[in-house]
Amino acid sequence: MKRILIAEDEKSIREFIVINLKRSGFEVIEADNGEDALRLYDEYEGAFDIALLDIMMPKLDGLEVCKQLRQKSSTIGIIILTAKTQEMDKVTGLLVGADDYVTKPFSPSELMARVDAIYRRVTLNREFAAKSKDKGSVIELGDFSLNLRSRTLTKNGVHIELTQVEFQIMEFFFNHPNTALERSEILNHVWGNMYYGDDKVVDVNIRRLRMKLEDDPSSPHHLTTIWGVGYKWLV
């Protein structure tokens, strides 16, 4: 059963979302504040595929809930809901672990396209994890080793925790080392060519990856910017 946790304090919006999720076959667990969202996550022992979090909520806001959920799980898909005026919150949400964001107001088709894309990614990650005993399909570049079966990345033998989005970005880079990749290429590869958002989501995830991978994120040695084009992974 596909299960999703939704945390949204506005009842009318939550009901609208729940109806569309149930139509798409999701079991929906609802919360109207951040504290209850985390409590429900623990009650269900983390058995969720996706969490859909509004940013502006009582008790605990969506950004804090996102941060804590990501600390609990690297595999759950997280989508934050933002208003058009919350531009910086989108960036912050991605930096603390969200996979994507949806801006209010949104159509049912846009919401479900985002949810379905994240669910496919979660399912793919789960399938690979089930085959993690297979040590094949490893790409080694310098100090880094990317295992395509276990969906893991190590640097000098030390495991680096990645979200599914981050792993897919790294897989794309590792399959194209020393090659300038356009933002649009990365966006289409990871989020799909039907993605409704803009390429800012790529920039934020690159920033987050640098914080995890580079010795000095402000002066990256591997994950470099190609101005006017995109990014390149230098070996």
C-alpha positions in Angstrom: 0.0 0.0 0.0 1.3 3.4 -0.9 1.3 5.6 2.3 1.7 9.3 2.5 1.8 11.6 5.6 0.3 15.0 5.0 0.7 17.9 7.4 -1.4 20.9 6.6 -3.3 23.1 9.1 -5.8 24.6 6.6 -8.6 22.1 6.6 -10.0 23.0 3.1 -6.6 22.6 1.5 -5.9 19.4 3.3 -9.2 17.9 2.3 -8.6 18.9 -1.3 -5.2 17.2 -1.2 -6.5 14.1 0.6 -9.2 13.5 -2.0 -6.7 13.6 -4.9 -4.2 11.4 -3.1 -6.8 8.7 -2.3 -8.0 8.8 -5.9 -4.5 7.9 -6.9 -4.4 4.9 -4.5 -2.6 6.4 -1.5 -3.4 5.6 2.1 -3.3 9.1 3.6 -2.4 9.9 7.3 -3.3 13.4 8.2 -2.0 16.0 10.7 -2.9 19.6 11.2 0.3 20.6 12.9 4.0 19.8 12.9 4.1 18.0 16.3 1.4 15.6 15.4 3.1 14.9 12.1 6.2 13.7 13.8 4.2 11.8 16.4 2.3 10.0 13.6 5.6 9.2 11.8 6.9 7.5 14.9 3.6 5.7 15.6 3.7 4.2 12.2 7.4 3.4 12.7 8.4 5.4 9.7 6.4 3.3 7.3 5.7 6.2 4.9 6.7 6.6 1.3 6.2 10.3 1.2 5.6 13.3 3.5 3.8 16.3 2.2 4.5 19.3 4.5 3.0 22.8 4.6 5.6 25.3 5.8 3.4 27.5 7.9 2.0 25.3 10.6 1.3 25.7 14.4 3.6 24.1 17.1 6.3 23.1 14.6 6.6 24.6 11.1 7.2 22.5 8.1 10.9 23.3 7.8 11.6 21.9 11.2 9.4 18.8 10.6 11.3 18.3 7.3 14.6 18.6 9.0 13.7 16.0 11.7 12.1 13.6 9.2 15.3 13.7 7.1 17.4 12.9 10.2 15.1 9.9 10.8 15.2 8.7 7.2 17.2 9.3 4.1 14.7 7.4 2.0 11.4 9.0 2.6 10.3 11.4 -0.1 9.6 14.9 1.2 7.6 17.6 -0.6 7.0 21.0 1.0 4.1 23.3 0.3 4.9 27.0 0.0 3.2 30.2 -0.9 4.5 32.4 -3.7 5.8 34.9 -1.1 7.9 32.2 0.6 10.8 32.1 -1.9 13.5 31.7 0.6 11.6 29.0 2.4 11.7 26.9 -0.8 15.5 27.1 -0.7 15.7 26.5 3.0 13.4 23.5 2.7 15.6 21.9 0.0 18.7 22.5 2.0 17.3 20.8 5.1 16.3 17.7 3.1 13.1 18.2 1.0 13.1 16.5 -2.4 10.8 19.0 -4.0 8.3 21.8 -3.4 4.9 22.8 -4.7 3.8 26.4 -4.7 0.2 27.4 -3.7 -2.2 27.6 -5.4 -1.6 24.4 -7.4 -3.8 22.2 -9.6 -4.5 18.5 -8.8 -2.5 17.5 -11.9 0.6 19.4 -10.8 0.4 18.0 -7.3 0.0 14.4 -8.4 2.7 14.8 -11.0 5.1 15.8 -8.2 3.9 13.1 -5.8 4.1 10.4 -8.5 7.6 11.4 -9.5 8.8 11.2 -5.9 7.0 7.9 -5.3 8.7 6.3 -8.3 12.1 7.5 -7.0 11.3 6.0 -3.5 10.2 2.7 -5.1 13.3 2.5 -7.2 15.5 3.2 -4.2 13.8 0.5 -2.3 14.3 -2.0 -5.1 18.0 -1.3 -5.2 18.3 -1.5 -1.5 16.8 -5.0 -1.6 19.7 -6.0 -3.9 22.3 -4.3 -1.7 24.2 -7.6 -1.1 25.3 -7.5 -4.7 28.6 -5.7 -4.7 28.7 -5.1 -8.5 28.0 -2.0 -10.4 30.4 0.3 -8.5 31.9 3.5 -10.0 35.1 4.6 -8.5 36.4 8.1 -9.2 39.4 9.2 -7.1 38.5 9.2 -3.4 34.8 8.5 -4.1 33.0 5.2 -4.7 29.4 5.0 -5.9 27.6 1.7 -5.5 24.7 1.6 -7.8 23.2 -1.5 -6.2 23.2 -0.4 -2.6 22.6 3.2 -3.6 25.5 4.4 -1.4 28.4 6.8 -1.8 31.7 6.7 0.2 34.6 9.1 0.4 37.9 7.5 1.4 35.8 4.6 2.7 33.5 6.8 4.8 29.8 6.5 4.1 28.1 9.8 3.0 24.4 10.0 3.7 22.4 11.0 0.6 18.8 11.5 -0.2 17.4 9.8 -3.3 17.6 13.0 -5.3 21.2 13.6 -4.3 22.1 10.0 -5.2 20.5 10.4 -8.7 22.4 13.6 -9.2 25.7 11.9 -8.2 25.0 8.9 -10.4 24.5 11.3 -13.4 27.8 13.0 -12.7 29.7 9.8 -12.1 28.4 8.5 -15.5 29.7 11.7 -17.1 32.9 12.7 -15.3 34.8 15.8 -16.5 31.7 16.7 -18.6 29.8 20.0 -18.3 26.2 19.1 -17.7 23.5 21.8 -18.3 21.0 22.5 -15.5 18.2 21.4 -17.8 19.9 18.1 -18.4 20.2 17.4 -14.7 16.7 18.6 -14.1 15.3 16.3 -16.8 17.4 13.3 -15.7 16.4 13.5 -12.0 13.0 15.2 -11.9 11.8 14.2 -15.4 10.8 16.2 -18.4 7.3 16.8 -17.1 8.6 18.7 -14.0 6.5 21.8 -13.3 9.2 23.8 -11.4 12.3 25.6 -12.4 16.0 24.7 -12.4 16.5 26.4 -9.0 15.9 23.0 -7.4 19.1 21.8 -9.1 21.2 24.7 -7.8 20.0 24.1 -4.2 20.7 20.4 -4.4 24.2 21.1 -5.7 24.8 23.4 -2.8 23.7 20.7 -0.4 25.9 18.1 -2.0 28.9 20.4 -1.8 28.3 20.7 1.9 28.5 16.9 2.2 31.2 16.1 -0.3 33.7 18.9 -0.5 36.5 19.7 2.0 35.8 23.4 1.4 32.2 23.8 0.1 32.9 27.5 -0.7 35.8 26.5 -3.0 34.7 23.2 -4.5 37.4 20.9 -6.0 35.1 18.3 -7.5 31.6 19.7 -8.0 32.4 22.8 -10.0 30.3 25.4 -11.6 30.5 26.1 -15.3 29.2 29.6 -15.6 26.3 30.0 -18.0 26.0 26.3 -18.5 25.7 24.2 -15.4 28.0 21.9 -13.4 30.8 19.5 -13.8 32.3 16.7 -11.7 36.1 16.9 -11.8 38.1 13.7 -11.2 
